[in-house]
């Protein structure tokens, strides 16, 4: 297992944060640093047809070792960018072997603690090797654990040629965290009948339905006047922003919803008296409710314009991805294969809706059905992020098992 840990740590130490404000692909030059390393690693373990295109999308092939030409080509996909929402620089992984179930002091200088009194699921991993942050950055397990699992699984298959398998395609994408990971993915060239994104959370998670998602950018225009002479003249965009935030239901936020509940999430606020921008994400599993949410937030903007004057508020809404359930259900057997693969690895399967999205959501709508499989990580996108190494190993076993099962399920 040490080689898996070493590979993972090598990847997470490279900052690959994406940038939603950038119009390039990849959105940040730093993503190339890991992309080039991944491409080299794929060649080094013996994969063929390793390609990295002008936008940093990586594809590779593990050729079939079976003489049965009816075995379908399948794929495994993950992304190498990390969230722009928290510091991704100078990642300093902490390794806690044989976890004892108590508080983990990750940084003695700052007193940063990962505690099972708050994160109760930690107690499920007593005896495991926990890889965590030092409290100053995110870890990057989303989704460098997926990359580690896929590459390690392919390496295992190469080292064990007695395991029969069909043609397997590998893909790694940039900019998934800002909703663009599948945008330039060449599904036709990828050539798989179906694929799995290895981009899930806790051990055993298997997901084939997700939020419908949109982003809303609201721009508020104020008038800045010296506060000593502001009477009847100043329009403070900061105060208008506060008025607007109160119009949205405070019980429909990420911290007050779960399961299939939708929400509005204000994830960024920036500006001053003259101008404020509010960045929201809008989520709902139900398409009709999703459409109503977009209409509702637009209606609130119109109310504010009626109150404060035309064009004081502007809104731009952009759809990001849709619920893949409609595309997966007609080929539900691919979910059944993943479930069987987990059971054969001794894993309790947890089927649940994704309270978010993956590249698989967009890829499913582009013609490549893509359920999502766990990597084992927890608390993504922040300083409390951690992953048990044993869960990553189970993800690798699941991938290998899928490849075995497909051999006996060809023609489906």
C-alpha positions in Angstrom: 0.0 0.0 0.0 2.9 2.4 0.5 3.4 2.8 -3.2 -0.2 4.0 -3.5 0.3 6.5 -0.6 3.5 7.7 -2.2 1.8 8.2 -5.6 -1.1 10.1 -4.0 1.1 12.4 -2.0 3.2 13.2 -5.0 0.1 14.3 -6.8 -1.5 16.3 -4.0 1.6 18.4 -3.4 1.2 20.0 -6.9 -1.2 22.9 -6.8 -3.8 22.4 -9.6 -6.6 24.8 -8.6 -8.8 25.9 -11.4 -10.2 29.5 -11.8 -13.8 30.2 -12.7 -12.9 33.7 -13.8 -10.6 32.5 -16.6 -11.8 31.8 -20.1 -8.9 29.6 -21.1 -8.7 25.8 -21.0 -7.2 24.7 -18.8 -8.3 27.7 -16.7 -4.9 27.9 -15.0 -1.4 27.2 -16.3 -0.5 25.3 -13.1 -2.8 22.4 -14.1 -0.3 21.5 -16.8 2.3 20.7 -14.1 0.4 17.7 -13.0 -1.1 16.9 -16.4 2.4 16.3 -17.8 3.4 14.2 -14.9 0.3 12.0 -15.2 0.9 11.5 -18.9 4.5 10.4 -18.2 3.3 8.1 -15.4 0.8 6.4 -17.8 3.6 5.7 -20.3 5.9 4.5 -17.5 3.4 1.8 -16.3 3.0 0.6 -19.9 -0.3 2.1 -21.2 -0.4 2.8 -24.9 -1.8 5.6 -27.0 -1.1 8.1 -24.3 -2.2 11.5 -25.6 -2.4 15.0 -24.0 -4.1 17.6 -26.2 -3.8 21.3 -26.4 -6.3 21.8 -23.6 -4.5 19.3 -21.2 -7.1 16.5 -21.6 -5.3 13.2 -21.2 -6.3 9.8 -22.6 -4.7 6.4 -22.7 -5.4 2.8 -23.4 -4.9 -0.5 -21.8 -5.2 -2.9 -24.7 -7.3 -6.0 -24.3 -5.5 -9.2 -23.4 -8.6 -11.3 -24.1 -9.2 -13.0 -27.5 -13.0 -12.4 -27.1 -13.7 -9.5 -29.4 -17.3 -9.1 -28.0 -16.0 -7.6 -24.7 -17.1 -4.0 -24.8 -14.5 -1.2 -24.3 -15.1 0.6 -21.0 -13.5 3.7 -19.5 -12.5 5.2 -16.2 -12.3 9.0 -15.8 -11.2 11.5 -13.1 -10.1 15.1 -13.0 -6.8 16.7 -11.9 -7.9 20.2 -11.0 -8.7 21.1 -7.4 -11.3 23.5 -5.9 -10.6 27.3 -6.1 -12.6 27.8 -2.9 -9.7 27.2 -0.5 -5.9 27.5 -0.5 -4.3 24.8 -2.7 -0.7 26.0 -2.4 2.0 24.3 -0.2 -0.1 21.2 0.5 1.6 19.4 3.4 0.0 16.0 3.9 -0.1 14.5 7.4 0.0 10.7 7.7 -1.5 9.1 10.8 -0.9 5.4 10.9 -3.1 3.0 12.9 -5.6 5.7 13.8 -6.7 5.3 17.4 -10.1 7.0 17.2 -9.0 10.1 19.1 -8.5 13.8 18.2 -5.8 14.2 15.5 -3.6 17.2 16.1 -2.5 18.0 12.6 -0.6 21.2 13.3 0.9 21.8 16.7 1.8 25.4 15.8 -1.7 26.4 15.0 -3.5 23.8 17.2 -5.5 22.6 14.2 -7.4 19.5 15.1 -9.4 16.9 13.2 -11.8 15.6 15.8 -14.3 12.6 15.8 -16.4 14.7 18.1 -17.3 16.8 15.1 -16.6 14.5 12.2 -18.1 11.3 13.7 -17.3 9.1 10.7 -13.7 9.2 11.7 -14.4 6.5 14.2 -15.3 4.2 11.2 -11.6 4.2 10.3 -9.9 3.2 13.6 -6.8 1.2 12.7 -6.6 2.8 9.2 -3.9 5.1 7.8 -5.4 8.5 7.6 -4.0 11.1 5.2 -5.0 14.7 6.1 -4.0 18.3 5.7 -2.0 20.4 8.1 -4.9 22.9 8.4 -3.4 25.4 6.0 -4.7 24.1 2.7 -7.1 21.6 1.1 -5.7 18.1 0.6 -6.7 17.6 -3.1 -8.2 14.1 -2.6 -10.9 15.5 -4.9 -9.9 14.1 -7.3 -6.2 13.1 -7.0 -7.4 10.0 -5.1 -9.4 9.1 -8.2 -6.3 9.6 -10.4 -4.2 7.5 -8.0 -6.9 4.7 -8.0 -7.2 4.5 -11.8 -3.5 4.5 -12.5 -2.8 2.0 -9.7 -5.6 -0.3 -11.0 -4.2 -0.2 -14.5 -0.7 -0.9 -13.2 -2.1 -3.9 -11.2 -3.7 -5.3 -14.4 -0.5 -4.9 -16.3 1.5 -6.7 -13.6 -1.1 -9.5 -13.5 -1.6 -10.5 -17.2 -3.5 -13.6 -16.0 -6.5 -11.4 -15.3 -8.5 -11.4 -18.5 -9.9 -8.0 -19.5 -11.2 -6.1 -22.6 -9.9 -2.8 -24.0 -9.9 -0.1 -21.3 -9.8 3.6 -21.9 -8.5 6.1 -19.4 -9.3 9.8 -19.3 -8.2 12.7 -17.1 -9.8 16.2 -17.3 -9.0 19.8 -16.2 -11.5 22.3 -14.7 -14.1 19.9 -13.4 -14.4 21.9 -10.2 -15.6 24.9 -12.2 -18.1 22.8 -14.2 -16.1 22.6 -17.4 -14.4 19.2 -17.1 -16.4 17.5 -19.8 -16.8 20.5 -22.1 -14.1 19.6 -24.5 -13.9 15.9 -23.8 -14.0 14.0 -27.1 -16.5 11.2 -26.4 -16.3 9.8 -30.0 -12.5 9.6 -29.9 -12.6 8.1 -26.4 -14.4 5.1 -27.9 -15.8 3.5 -24.7 -19.3 2.0 -24.6 -19.7 3.3 -21.1 -17.4 4.6 -18.3 -17.1 5.3 -14.6 -16.0 8.5 -13.0 -13.9 7.7 -10.0 -14.8 10.9 -8.1 -17.0 10.0 -5.2 -16.7 10.4 -1.5 -16.8 7.8 1.4 -16.1 4.1 1.0 -18.9 2.3 -0.8 -20.6 5.3 -2.4 -22.2 4.5 -5.8 -24.0 7.3 -7.5 -26.0 7.6 -10.8 -28.1 10.6 -10.1 -27.1 14.2 -9.3 -28.2 17.7 -9.1 -29.4 19.8 -12.0 -27.1 22.8 -11.7 -26.8 26.4 -12.7 -24.7 29.4 -11.7 -26.1 32.9 -11.2 -24.0 36.1 -11.1 -25.8 39.1 -9.8 -24.3 42.5 -10.2 -25.5 45.4 -8.1 -24.7 48.9 -9.1 -24.5 51.6 -6.4 -23.4 55.2 -6.3 -20.3 56.2 -4.2 -20.3 59.6 -2.6 -18.1 61.0 0.2 -19.9 59.9 3.4 -19.8 63.5 4.7 -21.9 64.6 1.7 -23.9 61.4 1.0 -27.3 62.5 2.2 -29.9 61.7 -0.5 -27.1 60.8 -3.0 -25.2 57.7 -1.9 -26.6 54.3 -3.0 -24.5 51.7 -1.0 -24.3 48.5 -3.1 -23.2 46.6 0.0 -26.5 47.4 1.8 -28.5 46.5 -1.3 -26.7 43.2 -1.4 -27.7 42.5 2.1 -31.3 43.3 1.2 -31.2 40.8 -1.7 -29.7 38.0 0.3 -32.6 38.2 2.8 -35.1 37.7 0.0 -33.9 34.1 -0.6 -35.2 31.4 1.8 -32.7 30.9 4.7 -33.7 27.2 5.1 -32.7 26.4 1.5 -28.9 26.6 1.8 -26.3 23.8 1.7 -26.1 23.7 5.5 -29.9 23.4 6.0 -30.6 20.8 3.3 -29.8 17.1 2.5 -30.7 14.1 0.4 -32.8 15.3 -2.5 -33.4 18.9 -1.2 -32.4 21.7 -3.5 -30.7 24.9 -2.4 -29.3 28.4 -3.3 -25.7 28.8 -2.3 -24.0 32.2 -2.1 -20.4 31.1 -2.5 -18.8 34.5 -3.3 -19.4 38.1 -2.6 -17.1 40.8 -3.8 -17.1 44.5 -4.2 -17.6 47.9 -2.5 -20.1 50.8 -2.2 -20.1 51.3 -6.0 -20.5 47.7 -7.2 -21.1 44.3 -5.7 -21.2 40.9 -7.4 -22.9 37.9 -5.8 -22.1 34.5 -7.1 -24.8 31.8 -6.4 -25.0 28.2 -7.4 -28.5 26.8 -7.8 -29.2 23.1 -7.3 -32.1 20.7 -7.4 -32.5 17.0 -8.4 -36.0 17.6 -9.8 -36.0 19.4 -13.1 -39.3 21.2 -12.6 -38.1 22.5 -9.2 -34.8 23.5 -10.7 -36.5 25.6 -13.4 -38.7 27.2 -10.7 -35.6 28.0 -8.6 -34.0 29.9 -11.5 -37.2 31.8 -12.2 -37.5 32.7 -8.5 -34.1 34.2 -8.2 -34.6 36.2 -11.4 -37.9 37.4 -10.0 -36.2 38.7 -6.8 -33.8 40.7 -9.0 -36.7 42.3 -10.7 -38.3 43.2 -7.4 -35.1 44.9 -6.4 -35.0 46.9 -9.6 -38.6 48.0 -9.0 -37.6 49.1 -5.5 -34.2 50.8 -6.3 -34.5 51.6 -10.0 -34.1 49.9 -13.3 -30.8 48.2 -14.0 -29.6 48.6 -10.4 -29.5 44.8 -10.3 -28.4 42.6 -13.2 -28.5 38.8 -13.3 -26.8 36.2 -15.6 -27.9 32.6 -15.2 -26.0 29.8 -16.9 -26.9 26.1 -16.8 -23.9 23.9 -15.8 -25.1 20.3 -15.9 -28.2 18.1 -15.5 -29.3 15.0 -13.6 -27.6 12.0 -15.3 -30.3 9.6 -13.9 -32.3 9.9 -17.2 -29.3 8.7 -19.2 -28.2 6.0 -16.8 -31.5 4.2 -16.2 -31.8 2.8 -19.7 -28.4 1.1 -19.2 -28.8 0.4 -15.5 -26.7 -2.8 -15.8 -23.6 -0.7 -15.7 -24.5 0.3 -12.2 -25.2 -3.3 -11.3 -21.7 -4.2 -12.5 -20.2 -1.6 -10.2 -22.3 -2.8 -7.3 -21.2 -6.4 -7.8 -17.6 -5.3 -8.1 -17.9 -3.5 -4.7 -19.6 -6.5 -3.1 -16.8 -8.8 -4.3 -14.3 -6.4 -2.7 -16.1 -6.8 0.6 -17.6 -3.3 0.5 -21.0 -2.3 1.8 -22.6 -0.4 -1.1 -24.2 3.0 -0.5 -26.4 4.2 -3.3 -27.1 7.8 -2.9 -27.8 10.9 -5.0 -24.8 13.2 -5.6 -25.3 16.5 -3.9 -23.2 18.1 -6.6 -22.0 16.9 -10.0 -19.2 15.2 -11.7 -17.8 15.1 -15.2 -20.0 12.0 -15.6 -23.2 14.1 -15.5 -22.2 16.1 -18.6 -20.6 13.1 -20.3 -23.8 11.0 -19.9 -25.6 13.7 -21.8 -22.9 13.6 -24.5 -23.5 9.9 -25.1 -21.1 8.3 -22.6 -23.0 6.9 -19.6 -20.9 7.5 -16.5 -22.0 6.4 -13.0 -19.8 7.7 -10.2 -17.7 5.5 -7.8 -16.2 6.4 -4.4 -12.5 7.2 -3.8 -12.8 7.2 -0.1 -12.3 10.9 0.7 -14.1 13.1 3.2 -14.6 16.9 3.8 -13.5 17.9 0.3 -12.5 21.5 -0.6 -11.3 22.6 2.8 -8.7 22.2 5.6 -10.6 19.3 7.2 -10.2 17.1 4.1 -8.8 13.6 4.7 -8.8 10.1 3.2 -8.1 6.7 4.6 -5.5 4.9 2.5 -7.4 1.7 2.9 -10.5 3.2 1.3 -8.3 4.2 -1.7 -7.1 0.6 -1.9 -10.8 -0.6 -2.0 -11.4 1.9 -4.9 -8.6 0.2 -6.8 -10.0 -3.2 -6.1 -13.4 -2.1 -7.3 -11.9 -0.9 -10.6 -10.1 -4.1 -11.1 -13.2 -6.1 -10.3 -15.3 -4.1 -12.8 -12.8 -5.1 -15.5 -13.1 -8.7 -14.6 -16.9 -8.7 -14.4 -17.3 -7.0 -17.8 -15.4 -10.0 -19.4 -18.2 -12.2 -18.3 -21.0 -9.7 -19.0 -20.1 -8.9 -22.6 -22.9 -8.4 -25.0 -24.9 -6.4 -22.5 
